[in-house]
Amino acid sequence: MKKLSRGQLATLVILAVILLDQCVKIAVKTNMYLGESIDVTSWFKIAFIENNGAAFGMELGSKLFLTIFRIIASVVLGYAIYYLCKRPRYTMGFIACVALIEAGAIGNIIDCMFYGIIFNAPSPTEVAVLFPEGGGYAPFFYGRVVDMLYFPLFSFYWPDWMPVVGGEYFEFFRPIFNIADSAICVGVAIILLFYYKQLAGDEPKETTPAENK
């Protein structure tokens, strides 16, 4: 069986993550109403929310600025992947991690660019309709990002005697995110843990001609 080239691996990772991310988001929007939560286990829930901001539901800056910033970042990452695929020193694993980051960025860009056009904004107890007759809920570039993965692993109340936080409720992990966010975080984490030398351009790696395609 022919071994995948660097470019083929990167393309496969990007397409697979985007496809999975979008399938899950569309399934959630067309089967759950906004704010609905489904308990999978005591520490994992499918909780449907939408946001205008960056990853993990954070609201940062204007909507248009964030969308344009995502697009520019994805273009830069795309060029970086092309560059990495042409350099023998970078391993397949490193390129796959960068491809994960690129896929995550594109996944959320799709929401921002198109979801406002292709989905309606139903009442709180109704699910969204794909390609509604009356049109979407927002213009191009102003769609909201869909989040649904919620992992409340544990929670507790801080003791009353503790300064500042005494008596307050604490939950880990509180942010709700999506598969695109996960791809970005996994890609960054693996690079920092295992490929930080390649990130700095160290340790040239000898490869066969077939691996350089």
N, C-alpha and C positions, 0 to 999 in steps of 0.2 A: 504493500500500500504506500502510495506516494506521501511523503511528509509535507505538511502544510508549510508554506513560506510565511515569513513575518507578516507580509501584507495580507495574506489570506486569513491568518489567525486574527489579526486586528479587525478585519472586516467581519469575520464570523462572530467575534465577541460583541462588537458594536450592534450588529443586526439582532443577535439573540437577546441582548439586554433590552433594546428598544422594543422589540416585539413582545417580550414578556411584560415589560413595564406598561405598555399601552393596552395590552389585553386585560390586565388586572384593573387598570384605571377605568376602562370602558365598562367592564363587568360591574365594578362598584357603582359607577354613576347611573347605570341603567337598571340596577337591581336593589339599590339601597337609597333611602332618602338622606339628605344632608343632616348630619348629627346622629345618625343611627349607628349603633354599636353591636357587634356580634361577638360573644365570648367563645373563643376557640379553646382556651385553657384559662386557668386562673391568672396566668402571667402573660397571655397573648390574646389580643383582641383585634378584630377588624373594625376600626372606627373611622367612618367617612367624614372627612373635613376638607375644606378648600382654603387656599391662602393666596395672597397676592405677592408674597415676598420670596425670600430665598429658601434654602433647604430647611427642613424640620419645622415648617410653619412660621418662621420668623418674618416679621414685617420690617423690611429695610428699604428705605428710599421709595422713589416713585415707581409705579408699575412699568411705564415705558422705559425708564432708565435701566431697570433690572432685566427686562427682556432683551434690550439691545446689548447690554453687557454680557448676557449669556450667549448671545449669537456670536459676538466678537471672540469670547473665550473659546467657544467650540471651534471656530475657524482656526484660531491659533493652535489649539490642541490637534486639530486635524493635520495641520502642516507639521507639527512636532512629530506626530506618528509617522508621517511620510518620511521625515528626516531620520527618525530612529530606525525605520525598516531598512534604510540604505547603509547603516553603520554596523559593521560586524560586532563591535564591542558590546552592543546591547542585546541581552538575552531575550528569548521568547517570553519568559515570565514577566520581565520588565515591560515589554511592549504590550502584553495582555493587560497589565495593570493600568497603563496609560489609556488603553482602549476602553477599559471599564469607566474611567473618569469621563472620557469623551462621550460614551454612551449615556451616562447619567445626565450629563449636561444637555444632550440632544433630547432625551426623554422629557425633561421639564420644559424645554423650549417648545416642544410640540404642544403641550398644554397651553402655554402662554399665547402662542400664535393662532391656534385653531379651535380650542375648546369653546371659546366665546362665540364662535361662528356656527359650530356644528351641534351644540347642545343648547337646550332652553334652560330657563331658571324656574323650576316648578315650585309649588307651594311646599311648606316644610314637611308635609307627610306624603309627598308624592316623589316618584323617581324621575330622573331626567330623561328626556327623549332625544335620541340621536337623529340629526337632520329634521328638526321640527318644521311644520308648515309655516309657522309664524316667524321663523328665523331664530337666530341665537340670542344669547343674553348680553353679548359684548362685541365690540368691533375687533378687527384684526389687531393682534399684539396685546390685547387686554383680557385674554382668558385667564382663568384661575387654575392654579396647580392643584391636582388631586392628591391627597394623602390618605393613608388608611392603615398603616402598620403601627400598632401600639403595643408596647411591651412594659406594662407596669410590674416589673420584677418583684419589687417589695416596697413597702411604705410603712411609715411610723410617725408619731408625734414627738417632736423634740421635748426633752424634759423642761418643765417650767423654770427650773433654776438656771438654765443656760441663757447667757446674754444674747440679745438681738433676736434669735430664732426660737427662744423658749415658748413652748406651747403651740408652735406652728406645725402644720402638716407637711411631711416630706415624702415625695414619691420618686422612685427611680425605676424606670426611665420614663420621664413624662412626655417628651416630644413625640408627635405622630409624624411619620414620614412615609416615603414610598420606595419602590424598587430602584428608581433612578437615584435617589439620595443614597440608598444602600450601596449601589455600584460605585459612586464617587468615594464614599467613606472607605469601603473595602480596598479600592484601588490605591488610595492615598496611604492607608495604614500598612498595606503590604509593602509598598515602595519604601516607606520610612523604616520598616522593620528589617526587610531583607535585601532591598536594592538601593540603599542610600549611597553606596559607593558608585554605582552606575549613574545615579542622579547627579553626582558630582563630577562625572566623566572619568572616573578612575577605572583601573583594571581592564584594559583592552582584552577582548576575548577572541581567540582564534576559532574560526568556523569554516565549515566546508563550503564550496561554491553553491551547493544546493540550498544551504540555509540562508544565503544572501539574496535569494530571489525575492 
